[in-house]
Amino acid sequence: MFHPFTDVRFIREEIGLGVVATRRLPRGTVVWVADPLDLSVSEAERDALHPLYQSALQRFGYRDEHGRWWVSWDHGRYVNHSCDANTLCGAHGFSVVTRDIEAGEEVTEDWAWNNRDLGVPCRCGAAACRGRVTRSDGHARLAQWERAMREVYPRVLEVEQALWDLVADKDLLRDELSGARPLATYAPLLMPLEG
């Protein structure tokens, strides 16, 4: 489920459609939550699909730590990659805003976390654009993303959350933030590079 203060709009010719904030989304806002209405298929089911469906999964979907392919039914499928993304998806089944997103600004995520190896040039336009999204990017950025999670996750409990009731691991997250258990990491989300 995607945040209600977002809309799908045309971004630019090189990018196409994207998700844009319709109101300011402060740092720490949960902007997307994994949803039981999303489509999920196993690797074997994906391999049995017509190549056009496989291509759609690659373009609009992501692979989880179990090798299942997912496609969001909502705005989530239109979130574009950025090498300087303003949201972060963690190991709790939600994405969180890492820096304030102003009304009219595009909501972006670094696709490297979700096992993408697109083989096409990146057109995000960020000053530090990597030029291409690869699975090795996720492994290279793991420590950076985990630092960012430790910094932004406490804000999740401080800002107003339109999607809070949909977050499945609220108690687990509270335990992690209180120090009762270690913060869940990205590591399980990243598929091995050789696979």
Backbone bond lengths (Angstrom), bond angles and torsions (degrees), N, CA, C in turn:
res aa  C-N    CA-C-N  psi(-1)  N-CA   C-N-CA  omega(-1)  CA-C   N-CA-C  phi
1 M - - - 1.449 - - 1.519 107.29 -
2 F 1.318 115.94 131.65 1.456 120.69 -178.69 1.524 110.36 -99.61
3 H 1.320 116.12 152.93 1.463 123.08 -176.75 1.534 110.62 -54.79
4 P 1.343 117.27 137.05 1.469 119.98 -178.02 1.528 113.99 -67.47
5 F 1.336 118.20 -18.19 1.464 120.47 179.45 1.525 111.12 -94.41
6 T 1.335 115.12 44.31 1.468 121.60 175.69 1.522 108.64 -137.37
7 D 1.318 115.04 161.78 1.455 121.19 178.30 1.523 108.39 -148.34
8 V 1.325 116.96 154.80 1.456 121.92 175.28 1.519 107.59 -91.35
9 R 1.332 115.42 126.73 1.463 120.92 -178.57 1.526 110.13 -140.39
10 F 1.327 114.97 161.74 1.454 121.00 173.29 1.527 108.25 -70.22
11 I 1.335 116.66 130.13 1.467 120.94 -178.82 1.525 110.11 -95.58
12 R 1.315 116.74 -63.30 1.462 123.26 175.68 1.521 107.94 -168.09
13 E 1.321 116.00 166.37 1.464 121.76 -172.97 1.529 112.51 -54.28
14 E 1.328 118.70 -44.68 1.467 121.88 -176.83 1.522 112.77 -68.08
15 I 1.311 117.16 -23.88 1.466 122.73 -173.77 1.522 111.66 -104.62
16 G 1.321 117.86 -42.41 1.456 121.62 -174.61 1.513 110.50 88.08
17 L 1.328 116.41 -136.44 1.461 121.92 -179.09 1.523 110.88 -79.61
18 G 1.323 115.11 157.25 1.460 121.98 176.42 1.514 109.53 -159.32
19 V 1.314 115.81 174.84 1.465 122.39 179.56 1.521 108.55 -99.78
20 V 1.330 115.94 132.49 1.454 122.31 -177.32 1.531 108.48 -126.16
21 A 1.320 116.49 139.68 1.465 121.01 175.58 1.516 109.44 -71.81
22 T 1.332 117.12 134.75 1.464 120.78 176.96 1.525 111.04 -95.75
23 R 1.321 116.83 -13.64 1.463 123.98 172.90 1.516 106.81 -141.23
24 R 1.301 117.02 166.23 1.464 121.27 177.73 1.528 109.61 -62.29
25 L 1.341 116.72 132.74 1.461 122.99 175.89 1.526 107.04 -115.16
26 P 1.339 117.38 106.23 1.460 119.03 -176.31 1.531 112.82 -70.36
27 R 1.307 115.02 155.80 1.459 122.86 175.60 1.525 108.85 -50.97
28 G 1.330 116.62 132.74 1.457 121.77 -178.48 1.518 113.73 97.68
29 T 1.326 117.81 -7.15 1.458 121.05 178.80 1.526 110.24 -71.42
30 V 1.324 116.41 130.56 1.461 120.77 172.17 1.522 106.22 -75.56
31 V 1.349 116.15 117.78 1.460 120.52 -173.92 1.530 112.25 -103.87
32 W 1.341 117.22 -20.15 1.465 121.77 179.27 1.519 109.00 -148.56
33 V 1.339 115.94 141.38 1.458 122.21 176.57 1.521 108.20 -130.43
34 A 1.336 116.32 134.96 1.465 120.58 176.01 1.527 108.31 -52.92
35 D 1.312 115.99 143.48 1.451 121.56 -165.84 1.531 111.01 -131.45
36 P 1.323 118.61 134.59 1.467 119.44 177.76 1.530 113.19 -66.55
37 L 1.325 118.57 -12.47 1.459 121.25 177.18 1.529 112.22 -84.39
38 D 1.341 117.42 -10.75 1.460 120.59 177.82 1.521 109.96 -65.96
39 L 1.329 116.38 150.81 1.462 123.02 177.36 1.524 108.82 -82.73
40 S 1.328 116.81 136.15 1.461 121.46 178.16 1.526 109.26 -135.08
41 V 1.339 116.62 131.41 1.459 121.37 177.47 1.523 109.03 -135.33
42 S 1.323 115.61 148.00 1.461 120.93 177.15 1.530 109.31 -74.28
43 E 1.313 115.59 168.84 1.462 120.37 176.80 1.527 110.26 -60.34
44 A 1.339 117.02 -41.32 1.473 120.82 179.53 1.527 110.76 -64.89
45 E 1.336 117.02 -41.57 1.469 119.82 177.45 1.523 110.67 -64.00
46 R 1.324 116.63 -40.21 1.465 120.54 177.95 1.524 110.65 -62.25
47 D 1.339 116.26 -44.35 1.467 120.41 -178.77 1.527 112.47 -63.96
48 A 1.338 117.08 -25.15 1.467 121.29 -179.78 1.526 112.30 -83.90
49 L 1.317 117.33 -10.14 1.457 121.24 -178.86 1.527 111.36 -76.34
50 H 1.309 115.51 156.53 1.459 122.24 172.59 1.534 108.10 -58.10
51 P 1.317 119.17 145.41 1.471 121.56 -179.57 1.527 114.62 -53.94
52 L 1.326 118.33 -30.99 1.465 119.55 177.67 1.530 111.44 -65.86
53 Y 1.346 116.97 -37.94 1.466 120.04 176.22 1.522 110.18 -69.11
54 Q 1.320 117.12 -39.54 1.464 120.46 177.48 1.530 110.44 -60.08
55 S 1.324 115.57 -40.73 1.461 120.60 178.05 1.531 111.11 -63.34
56 A 1.332 116.70 -41.08 1.472 120.31 177.90 1.525 110.89 -63.64
57 L 1.336 117.15 -40.13 1.469 120.03 176.93 1.524 110.44 -61.56
58 Q 1.318 116.89 -43.26 1.463 121.24 179.64 1.524 111.20 -63.39
59 R 1.321 116.36 -39.54 1.464 120.05 -176.63 1.522 112.98 -78.56
60 F 1.325 117.37 -43.29 1.461 120.65 -172.49 1.528 114.03 -106.83
61 G 1.316 117.37 -6.15 1.452 119.79 -174.87 1.508 113.64 -112.03
62 Y 1.313 114.44 -174.85 1.457 121.85 175.78 1.516 108.57 -147.21
63 R 1.314 115.18 159.77 1.460 121.75 179.15 1.514 109.24 -106.97
64 D 1.330 116.22 133.88 1.461 119.17 179.38 1.527 110.64 -89.87
65 E 1.321 115.02 -177.13 1.466 120.72 -176.43 1.526 113.13 -68.13
66 H 1.337 117.55 -11.33 1.468 122.08 178.58 1.527 111.71 -100.49
67 G 1.321 117.00 2.53 1.450 121.32 179.62 1.519 114.46 84.97
68 R 1.340 117.68 5.67 1.465 121.18 177.43 1.523 109.07 -81.10
69 W 1.321 115.38 144.56 1.456 122.10 177.12 1.522 109.00 -97.01
70 W 1.326 115.93 136.82 1.465 122.94 -177.82 1.521 109.95 -126.01
71 V 1.318 116.01 143.18 1.459 122.64 172.15 1.518 107.48 -130.57
72 S 1.323 115.47 124.80 1.465 120.17 177.79 1.521 109.42 -72.28
73 W 1.302 115.93 143.42 1.466 121.02 178.54 1.524 110.80 -86.18
74 D 1.329 116.77 -14.06 1.462 121.58 -172.23 1.532 110.84 -110.20
75 H 1.316 116.62 -153.95 1.463 122.41 -179.32 1.534 112.36 -57.42
76 G 1.314 117.68 -22.71 1.458 121.17 -176.86 1.516 113.56 -52.57
77 R 1.302 117.46 -32.74 1.472 119.36 -178.39 1.521 112.45 -73.48
78 Y 1.330 117.57 -8.98 1.455 121.25 179.69 1.532 113.84 -105.93
79 V 1.311 117.24 4.68 1.460 119.74 178.72 1.527 108.36 -71.46
80 N 1.314 115.47 121.86 1.458 120.76 -179.01 1.516 111.80 -86.36
81 H 1.327 113.88 155.92 1.458 121.60 175.08 1.518 110.16 -74.46
82 S 1.326 115.12 146.10 1.459 121.35 166.82 1.519 107.56 -144.17
83 C 1.317 115.95 138.92 1.464 120.71 174.83 1.526 110.35 -71.85
84 D 1.332 117.53 -10.69 1.460 124.34 175.43 1.529 107.97 -128.11
85 A 1.329 115.78 58.00 1.466 122.55 -173.40 1.526 111.97 -64.28
86 N 1.345 115.09 154.61 1.469 120.28 178.46 1.530 112.64 -108.07
87 T 1.335 117.39 7.30 1.468 121.72 171.30 1.520 108.51 -133.49
88 L 1.319 114.15 164.84 1.457 121.43 -176.79 1.518 107.74 -142.63
89 C 1.322 116.31 126.92 1.459 120.69 176.20 1.518 108.41 -97.33
90 G 1.312 116.33 128.91 1.458 119.90 -178.18 1.510 112.48 -112.70
91 A 1.295 114.78 -166.46 1.453 122.12 -174.77 1.530 112.79 -83.68
92 H 1.310 117.76 14.18 1.467 121.34 -178.81 1.517 113.38 -111.56
93 G 1.321 117.85 10.74 1.462 120.38 177.11 1.509 114.17 75.97
94 F 1.332 117.89 27.70 1.458 120.41 173.73 1.520 109.99 -149.52
95 S 1.332 115.03 159.11 1.464 121.84 174.10 1.516 108.26 -108.61
96 V 1.328 115.05 143.15 1.458 121.32 -177.02 1.525 109.31 -126.03
97 V 1.337 115.68 145.30 1.458 122.35 178.45 1.524 108.40 -72.93
98 T 1.344 116.79 125.97 1.464 121.18 -176.96 1.519 113.61 -94.48
99 R 1.309 117.12 -18.94 1.466 122.42 172.32 1.529 106.39 -148.02
100 D 1.315 117.10 150.85 1.462 120.45 -176.80 1.528 110.44 -49.03
101 I 1.323 115.45 134.21 1.467 122.31 174.98 1.524 106.53 -110.22
102 E 1.303 116.09 120.92 1.463 120.67 -177.27 1.525 110.69 -84.23
103 A 1.325 116.83 157.74 1.464 121.91 176.28 1.524 108.74 -55.61
104 G 1.336 116.13 132.52 1.460 121.54 -179.17 1.514 113.84 90.91
105 E 1.328 117.79 -10.42 1.469 121.56 -179.47 1.528 110.11 -85.98
106 E 1.321 115.55 144.20 1.463 120.46 178.82 1.527 110.65 -73.12
107 V 1.334 115.52 139.50 1.462 123.26 173.87 1.525 106.67 -90.44
108 T 1.338 117.19 123.49 1.464 120.99 -176.15 1.522 110.79 -130.25
109 E 1.311 114.61 161.39 1.464 121.42 177.53 1.530 107.69 -141.49
110 D 1.319 116.35 151.79 1.463 120.60 175.08 1.518 106.77 -84.25
111 W 1.314 116.87 110.97 1.461 121.67 -175.20 1.519 113.55 -68.22
112 A 1.298 118.86 -10.97 1.467 119.86 -177.03 1.527 111.83 -61.13
113 W 1.337 118.45 -25.78 1.471 119.69 179.69 1.516 111.85 -65.37
114 N 1.333 117.54 -27.73 1.464 119.21 -171.60 1.524 113.78 -101.80
115 N 1.325 114.84 32.16 1.457 121.46 169.91 1.515 114.07 65.18
116 R 1.307 118.00 29.97 1.461 120.59 178.68 1.517 109.74 -86.24
117 D 1.295 115.33 139.20 1.453 122.72 170.15 1.517 105.28 -137.09
118 L 1.316 115.20 81.28 1.455 120.87 -168.47 1.519 114.19 -70.82
119 G 1.298 117.57 -30.36 1.448 119.21 -177.92 1.521 113.45 69.37
120 V 1.326 117.42 19.49 1.464 121.98 177.68 1.525 107.99 -126.96
121 P 1.312 116.98 155.11 1.461 119.12 179.23 1.527 111.22 -63.25
122 C 1.328 116.29 143.36 1.464 121.70 173.80 1.516 107.89 -79.68
123 R 1.321 115.85 137.38 1.461 120.95 179.73 1.528 110.99 -123.21
124 C 1.320 115.92 31.96 1.465 118.97 -174.74 1.523 113.07 -69.84
125 G 1.324 117.27 -27.66 1.456 119.92 178.81 1.518 114.73 83.37
126 A 1.337 118.58 3.63 1.463 121.01 178.94 1.525 110.42 -67.09
127 A 1.321 116.60 149.67 1.459 120.98 179.95 1.531 111.27 -57.78
128 A 1.320 116.92 -36.16 1.467 121.81 -179.42 1.530 111.59 -104.44
129 C 1.331 117.00 36.45 1.463 120.79 -178.77 1.526 109.97 -58.65
130 R 1.329 115.66 134.01 1.469 121.26 -179.32 1.520 111.66 -80.67
131 G 1.328 117.90 -12.24 1.449 121.33 178.03 1.512 114.69 88.30
132 R 1.330 117.12 -18.89 1.462 121.72 -178.83 1.534 108.09 -166.52
133 V 1.313 117.00 148.04 1.467 121.79 178.32 1.527 107.66 -100.55
134 T 1.308 116.08 124.34 1.460 120.15 179.01 1.519 109.93 -132.34
135 R 1.327 116.04 159.38 1.470 120.23 176.64 1.518 110.98 -63.13
136 S 1.330 117.44 -31.60 1.468 118.90 179.69 1.531 111.11 -66.31
137 D 1.348 118.25 -24.65 1.463 121.24 175.88 1.528 110.78 -59.05
138 G 1.330 116.16 -41.35 1.463 119.84 -179.94 1.508 111.81 -62.60
139 H 1.304 116.95 -43.05 1.463 120.70 178.64 1.531 110.39 -65.48
140 A 1.333 117.03 -39.04 1.459 121.32 -179.96 1.528 111.74 -68.65
141 R 1.329 118.10 -28.33 1.461 122.16 -176.58 1.524 114.40 -98.97
142 L 1.302 117.37 1.04 1.463 121.31 -175.55 1.530 112.53 -51.97
143 A 1.308 118.31 -51.50 1.473 121.09 -178.24 1.527 111.04 -62.91
144 Q 1.331 117.44 -40.32 1.463 121.90 178.79 1.527 110.73 -62.64
145 W 1.336 117.33 -45.53 1.455 121.04 179.62 1.518 111.59 -64.97
146 E 1.318 117.16 -39.03 1.469 119.54 -179.85 1.522 111.09 -67.67
147 R 1.330 118.09 -36.67 1.473 120.64 173.72 1.528 109.92 -61.73
148 A 1.327 116.30 -44.84 1.466 120.72 -179.87 1.523 110.66 -62.53
149 M 1.343 117.12 -39.18 1.475 120.16 177.40 1.522 110.45 -61.58
150 R 1.318 117.15 -45.92 1.471 119.83 -179.75 1.528 111.15 -61.17
151 E 1.340 117.10 -32.30 1.466 120.60 179.96 1.526 112.68 -77.12
152 V 1.349 117.81 -40.34 1.461 120.19 -171.69 1.532 113.11 -92.49
153 Y 1.329 118.35 -28.87 1.466 119.15 -175.35 1.525 114.29 -58.31
154 P 1.334 121.23 -38.01 1.473 118.24 176.27 1.526 112.97 -57.88
155 R 1.322 118.17 -30.86 1.463 121.79 178.27 1.526 111.92 -65.86
156 V 1.335 117.32 -25.09 1.468 121.06 179.82 1.524 109.89 -57.33
157 L 1.323 116.94 -34.89 1.464 121.15 -179.20 1.530 112.42 -84.89
158 E 1.335 117.38 -6.31 1.465 121.14 -175.76 1.531 114.00 -104.57
159 V 1.331 118.00 -26.97 1.465 119.78 -176.75 1.524 110.46 -98.53
160 E 1.319 115.65 157.50 1.461 120.64 177.42 1.528 109.31 -65.55
161 Q 1.331 116.37 133.38 1.464 121.58 -174.30 1.529 110.78 -121.90
162 A 1.318 116.44 112.06 1.467 120.91 176.76 1.525 111.88 -69.58
163 L 1.339 117.17 -25.53 1.463 120.87 -175.36 1.532 113.31 -107.28
164 W 1.320 118.05 8.45 1.466 121.13 -172.91 1.531 112.81 -56.36
165 D 1.310 118.02 -38.78 1.468 120.27 -179.25 1.523 112.44 -63.75
166 L 1.327 118.07 -19.66 1.458 121.81 -178.45 1.531 113.27 -91.88
167 V 1.328 117.27 -9.90 1.470 120.82 178.67 1.523 107.99 -72.98
168 A 1.321 116.46 122.09 1.471 121.41 -174.34 1.520 113.15 -76.37
169 D 1.329 118.57 -35.42 1.468 121.52 -171.44 1.525 112.99 -104.62
170 K 1.321 118.28 42.14 1.466 121.22 -177.72 1.528 112.25 -58.17
171 D 1.339 117.17 -47.25 1.466 120.06 -177.95 1.516 111.33 -66.44
172 L 1.321 116.73 -40.01 1.459 121.23 177.33 1.522 110.04 -61.83
173 L 1.323 117.32 -45.09 1.456 121.60 179.23 1.531 110.57 -62.19
174 R 1.320 117.87 -43.45 1.471 120.87 177.44 1.524 111.17 -60.07
175 D 1.342 116.52 -42.42 1.470 120.69 177.59 1.528 110.94 -61.19
176 E 1.312 116.65 -42.31 1.463 120.47 179.59 1.524 111.08 -64.72
177 L 1.334 116.58 -43.08 1.457 120.01 -178.21 1.522 112.48 -70.44
178 S 1.335 117.36 -26.27 1.463 120.55 177.47 1.522 111.98 -82.53
179 G 1.337 116.71 -9.56 1.463 120.76 -178.36 1.512 113.59 90.59
180 A 1.343 117.67 1.93 1.464 121.27 -179.77 1.528 112.05 -68.40
181 R 1.316 116.82 -25.26 1.470 122.11 174.57 1.521 108.04 -146.19
182 P 1.326 116.79 159.46 1.470 119.01 179.84 1.533 112.02 -69.07
183 L 1.322 115.53 149.38 1.463 121.31 178.12 1.522 109.21 -65.91
184 A 1.315 116.17 128.46 1.468 121.02 177.04 1.518 108.68 -61.02
185 T 1.315 116.45 143.59 1.463 120.10 -174.52 1.517 111.70 -111.77
186 Y 1.311 114.38 173.43 1.453 123.19 176.28 1.514 112.38 -73.94
187 A 1.326 117.25 -23.40 1.469 120.72 -170.06 1.533 113.59 -46.46
188 P 1.336 120.45 -44.76 1.470 118.73 -179.69 1.535 113.94 -67.34
189 L 1.336 116.67 -19.78 1.450 119.37 -179.49 1.532 112.77 -77.04
190 L 1.328 116.11 -22.59 1.461 120.11 -175.80 1.518 110.41 -88.87
191 M 1.314 115.84 122.71 1.464 121.36 177.08 1.521 108.29 -72.91
192 P 1.339 117.47 150.40 1.467 119.11 177.03 1.530 110.43 -57.35
193 L 1.319 115.26 144.86 1.463 119.86 -177.48 1.527 112.26 -65.15
194 E 1.317 117.64 -31.25 1.461 119.13 -177.00 1.515 111.98 -78.83
195 G 1.338 118.89 -13.38 1.461 121.78 -176.68 1.479 114.79 -89.86
